[in-house]
Amino acid sequence: FRALHRTIRSVFPQALVAPYVVVGATDARAYAGLCPQATYRFMPVLLDQAAIESLHGTNERLRPAAYQQVIRFYAALIRNMQ
C-alpha cells in the first residue's frame, strides 16, 4: 500500500489517499486468487462528466490526456515497486 500511496501522490498531488470499498464489480476478482494480500481495486484516472456518462456504454472513452495520466501512473507504480 505504501508504494501505491507514494505513486498516487506523485501523479495526483491534489488527491487524498485513503482506503475505501469499491462497490462495483472489477476485473480484480480474477487476480485475487493469485495474490489476495495485494490486489487493489483502483482506477488511476480523473474522469470528467462525459467519461463518467460513457462508462460501460457502447462508446466508452477517455480523453487522451486522461489516458496519458493512466500510463504515467502505471509506469511510476512499476518504478516504485522495485
DRENPA-3360 file (N, C-alpha, C; in nm, 2 decimals, always signed):
BEGIN
1 = FRALHRTI = +0.08/-0.12/+0.00/+0.00/+0.00/+0.00/+0.09/+0.13/+0.00 ~ +0.20/+0.12/+0.06/+0.29/+0.24/+0.07/+0.34/+0.28/-0.07 ~ +0.37/+0.18/-0.16/+0.41/+0.21/-0.29/+0.30/+0.27/-0.37 ~ +0.18/+0.21/-0.35/+0.06/+0.27/-0.42/+0.03/+0.41/-0.37 ~ +0.04/+0.43/-0.24/+0.02/+0.57/-0.19/+0.12/+0.67/-0.25 ~ +0.25/+0.63/-0.25/+0.35/+0.72/-0.30/+0.33/+0.75/-0.45 ~ +0.29/+0.65/-0.52/+0.26/+0.67/-0.66/+0.14/+0.76/-0.69 ~ +0.03/+0.74/-0.61/-0.08/+0.82/-0.63/-0.05/+0.97/-0.60;
9 = RSVFPQAL = +0.03/+0.99/-0.49/+0.07/+1.13/-0.46/+0.16/+1.19/-0.56 ~ +0.24/+1.11/-0.63/+0.33/+1.17/-0.73/+0.26/+1.20/-0.86 ~ +0.16/+1.13/-0.89/+0.08/+1.15/-1.02/-0.04/+1.24/-1.00 ~ -0.10/+1.23/-0.88/-0.22/+1.31/-0.85/-0.19/+1.38/-0.72 ~ -0.11/+1.48/-0.72/-0.07/+1.55/-0.60/-0.18/+1.61/-0.52 ~ -0.29/+1.64/-0.58/-0.41/+1.70/-0.51/-0.50/+1.60/-0.44 ~ -0.47/+1.47/-0.47/-0.56/+1.36/-0.42/-0.53/+1.33/-0.27 ~ -0.63/+1.30/-0.20/-0.62/+1.25/-0.06/-0.63/+1.10/-0.08;
17 = VAPYVVVG = -0.54/+1.03/-0.02/-0.53/+0.88/-0.04/-0.58/+0.82/+0.09 ~ -0.68/+0.73/+0.07/-0.74/+0.66/+0.18/-0.80/+0.53/+0.13 ~ -0.80/+0.42/+0.21/-0.87/+0.30/+0.17/-1.02/+0.32/+0.16 ~ -1.08/+0.25/+0.07/-1.23/+0.26/+0.05/-1.28/+0.13/-0.01 ~ -1.40/+0.11/-0.01/-1.46/-0.01/-0.06/-1.52/+0.02/-0.20 ~ -1.48/-0.06/-0.30/-1.53/-0.05/-0.43/-1.65/-0.13/-0.44 ~ -1.76/-0.07/-0.47/-1.89/-0.14/-0.48/-1.92/-0.20/-0.61 ~ -1.86/-0.16/-0.72/-1.88/-0.22/-0.85/-1.80/-0.34/-0.87;
25 = ATDARAYA = -1.83/-0.43/-0.96/-1.75/-0.54/-1.00/-1.63/-0.49/-1.08 ~ -1.52/-0.55/-1.05/-1.40/-0.51/-1.12/-1.33/-0.64/-1.17 ~ -1.23/-0.62/-1.26/-1.16/-0.74/-1.31/-1.06/-0.79/-1.20 ~ -1.05/-0.72/-1.09/-0.96/-0.77/-0.99/-0.99/-0.90/-0.93 ~ -1.12/-0.94/-0.94/-1.16/-1.07/-0.88/-1.09/-1.18/-0.95 ~ -1.05/-1.16/-1.08/-0.98/-1.27/-1.15/-0.84/-1.28/-1.10 ~ -0.78/-1.18/-1.03/-0.65/-1.18/-0.98/-0.64/-1.21/-0.84 ~ -0.74/-1.20/-0.76/-0.74/-1.21/-0.62/-0.69/-1.34/-0.57;
33 = GLCPQATY = -0.71/-1.45/-0.64/-0.66/-1.58/-0.61/-0.51/-1.59/-0.62 ~ -0.46/-1.51/-0.71/-0.31/-1.52/-0.73/-0.23/-1.44/-0.63 ~ -0.29/-1.34/-0.58/-0.22/-1.25/-0.48/-0.32/-1.18/-0.39 ~ -0.39/-1.26/-0.30/-0.50/-1.20/-0.23/-0.46/-1.08/-0.13 ~ -0.34/-1.08/-0.08/-0.30/-0.98/+0.01/-0.26/-0.85/-0.06 ~ -0.26/-0.85/-0.19/-0.21/-0.72/-0.26/-0.29/-0.70/-0.39 ~ -0.42/-0.73/-0.39/-0.50/-0.70/-0.51/-0.58/-0.57/-0.48 ~ -0.54/-0.46/-0.53/-0.60/-0.33/-0.51/-0.70/-0.30/-0.62;
41 = RFMPVLLD = -0.81/-0.25/-0.59/-0.91/-0.21/-0.69/-0.91/-0.06/-0.70 ~ -0.83/-0.02/-0.80/-0.80/+0.13/-0.81/-0.80/+0.16/-0.95 ~ -0.86/+0.27/-0.99/-0.86/+0.32/-1.13/-0.79/+0.46/-1.13 ~ -0.66/+0.46/-1.18/-0.58/+0.59/-1.17/-0.62/+0.69/-1.28 ~ -0.74/+0.74/-1.27/-0.78/+0.84/-1.38/-0.88/+0.94/-1.32 ~ -0.86/+1.06/-1.36/-0.96/+1.16/-1.32/-1.07/+1.17/-1.43 ~ -1.19/+1.14/-1.40/-1.29/+1.13/-1.50/-1.37/+1.26/-1.51 ~ -1.39/+1.32/-1.63/-1.48/+1.43/-1.64/-1.63/+1.37/-1.66;
49 = QAAIESLH = -1.72/+1.46/-1.66/-1.86/+1.42/-1.67/-1.89/+1.33/-1.79 ~ -1.83/+1.37/-1.91/-1.85/+1.29/-2.03/-1.80/+1.15/-2.02 ~ -1.69/+1.13/-1.95/-1.63/+1.00/-1.93/-1.71/+0.92/-1.84 ~ -1.76/+0.98/-1.73/-1.85/+0.91/-1.63/-1.97/+0.86/-1.70 ~ -2.03/+0.95/-1.79/-2.16/+0.91/-1.85/-2.14/+0.80/-1.96 ~ -2.01/+0.79/-2.01/-1.99/+0.68/-2.11/-1.94/+0.55/-2.05 ~ -1.92/+0.54/-1.92/-1.88/+0.42/-1.86/-1.98/+0.31/-1.89 ~ -1.92/+0.19/-1.93/-2.00/+0.07/-1.96/-2.10/+0.09/-2.07;
57 = GTNERLRP = -2.08/+0.19/-2.15/-2.16/+0.22/-2.26/-2.10/+0.16/-2.39 ~ -2.17/+0.18/-2.50/-2.13/+0.13/-2.63/-2.01/+0.22/-2.69 ~ -1.99/+0.33/-2.63/-1.88/+0.42/-2.68/-1.80/+0.47/-2.56 ~ -1.76/+0.38/-2.47/-1.69/+0.41/-2.35/-1.55/+0.47/-2.39 ~ -1.51/+0.58/-2.33/-1.39/+0.65/-2.38/-1.33/+0.74/-2.27 ~ -1.20/+0.77/-2.29/-1.13/+0.86/-2.20/-1.07/+0.97/-2.29 ~ -1.05/+1.09/-2.24/-0.98/+1.19/-2.31/-0.83/+1.14/-2.33 ~ -0.76/+1.18/-2.43/-0.62/+1.14/-2.45/-0.54/+1.18/-2.33;
65 = AAYQQVIR = -0.56/+1.30/-2.28/-0.48/+1.34/-2.16/-0.50/+1.25/-2.04 ~ -0.62/+1.21/-2.02/-0.65/+1.12/-1.91/-0.59/+0.98/-1.93 ~ -0.59/+0.93/-2.05/-0.52/+0.81/-2.08/-0.37/+0.82/-2.06 ~ -0.31/+0.93/-2.10/-0.17/+0.95/-2.07/-0.14/+0.95/-1.92 ~ -0.23/+1.01/-1.84/-0.21/+1.01/-1.70/-0.21/+0.87/-1.64 ~ -0.30/+0.78/-1.70/-0.30/+0.64/-1.66/-0.17/+0.57/-1.69 ~ -0.12/+0.60/-1.80/+0.01/+0.54/-1.84/+0.12/+0.59/-1.75 ~ +0.12/+0.72/-1.72/+0.22/+0.78/-1.62/+0.21/+0.71/-1.49;
73 = FYAALIRN = +0.09/+0.69/-1.44/+0.07/+0.63/-1.31/+0.13/+0.48/-1.31 ~ +0.09/+0.40/-1.41/+0.14/+0.26/-1.40/+0.29/+0.26/-1.42 ~ +0.35/+0.34/-1.50/+0.50/+0.35/-1.51/+0.56/+0.39/-1.38 ~ +0.50/+0.48/-1.31/+0.56/+0.52/-1.18/+0.54/+0.41/-1.08 ~ +0.42/+0.34/-1.08/+0.40/+0.23/-0.99/+0.50/+0.12/-1.00 ~ +0.53/+0.09/-1.13/+0.63/-0.02/-1.15/+0.77/+0.03/-1.10 ~ +0.80/+0.15/-1.12/+0.93/+0.20/-1.07/+0.93/+0.20/-0.91 ~ +0.82/+0.24/-0.85/+0.81/+0.24/-0.71/+0.81/+0.10/-0.64;
81 = MQ = +0.77/+0.00/-0.72/+0.77/-0.14/-0.67/+0.90/-0.20/-0.67 ~ +1.00/-0.15/-0.74/+1.13/-0.21/-0.75/+1.22/-0.18/-0.63;
% end
